[in-house]
Every structure is written in C-alpha cells, then in structure tokens.
Amino acid sequence: MRILANPLRGDAPVGAGESGSLGVGLMEVLANNAKFEDLKDAIGIDRNSTLLCFNTEGATDPVIYREIIWHGKYPSME
C-alpha cells in the first residue's frame, strides 16, 4: 500500500487496499530480497523483466488506510 501511495516521481499515486496491493508487495520483496535469488532464477525473473500486477481493490477503509500509510501500522518484516 505504501509503495502504491508513494510512487516514483512522475507516476500517479494509487489508493489501494490490503488485498489490492498484495501483488505489488510480493513483487517488491521478490525483486529486492537476496533470499529469493533461486526462485527468481527458476521462474526466469531478472533485472530486465517486466512484471504486470492487477490491483483489484481500492482503499475501501479510510481509517485503516490512514493508519497504514500515514502512521506506519504493519511495518516491514525485514
């Protein structure tokens, strides 16, 4: 949710809920965590890959959205 709400410069922010943003979170962990190098090799993902993610849910609960995006609820597990 934080990645989509705070995109790179020039990209539009996306207000996504927990389940809608799951795919982006998974791709971020897969791409940036050395523990998954073998998995990336096995499925053919490298630095030249393009991945597509469908967001299936908007920010449906404004209170939870604010707690996660603004107040840091559920910090990274790394």
LINPE-V823845 format. One record per residue. N is the residue number from 0. PHI is phi in radians with two decimals (999 if undefined). PSI is psi in whole degrees, 0 to 359 (none if undefined). OMEGA is omega in whole degrees, 0 to 359 (* if undefined). Layout:
[[N PHI PSI OMEGA] [N PHI PSI OMEGA]]
//
This chain:
[[0 999 321 181] [1 -1.19 322 179] [2 -1.08 313 182] [3 -1.20 326 181] [4 -1.32 339 183] [5 -2.27 71 186] [6 -1.30 174 174] [7 -1.12 155 180] [8 -0.94 131 179] [9 1.71 343 177] [10 -1.65 149 179] [11 -1.41 141 175] [12 -1.21 152 178] [13 -2.17 124 176] [14 -1.51 100 184] [15 -2.07 145 176] [16 -1.45 184 185] [17 -1.05 310 183] [18 -1.33 330 179] [19 -1.20 331 182] [20 -1.68 359 183] [21 -0.99 317 181] [22 -1.07 319 179] [23 -1.17 319 178] [24 -1.09 318 178] [25 -1.09 315 179] [26 -1.11 322 179] [27 -1.11 314 180] [28 -1.11 315 180] [29 -1.06 316 184] [30 -1.28 329 190] [31 -2.01 9 181] [32 -2.04 119 184] [33 -1.08 339 179] [34 -1.10 342 185] [35 -1.84 17 180] [36 -1.02 317 180] [37 -1.12 319 178] [38 -1.13 316 178] [39 -1.06 318 178] [40 -1.09 317 183] [41 -1.12 325 182] [42 -1.77 2 173] [43 1.40 29 177] [44 -1.70 128 175] [45 -2.43 187 185] [46 -1.14 345 179] [47 -1.71 1 182] [48 -1.29 150 171] [49 -2.02 125 181] [50 -1.95 145 180] [51 -2.04 133 180] [52 -2.27 134 176] [53 -1.77 124 175] [54 -1.54 119 186] [55 -1.83 6 183] [56 -2.66 134 173] [57 -1.46 185 178] [58 -1.36 87 188] [59 -1.42 341 179] [60 -2.12 98 185] [61 -1.04 327 181] [62 -1.20 310 178] [63 -1.10 318 179] [64 -0.99 312 180] [65 -1.11 318 180] [66 -1.08 322 181] [67 -1.35 310 185] [68 -1.30 313 186] [69 -1.58 325 189] [70 -1.90 2 173] [71 1.33 21 177] [72 -1.07 141 182] [73 1.08 65 178] [74 -1.12 165 179] [75 -0.95 145 181] [76 -1.55 1 184] [77 -1.32 none *]]
//
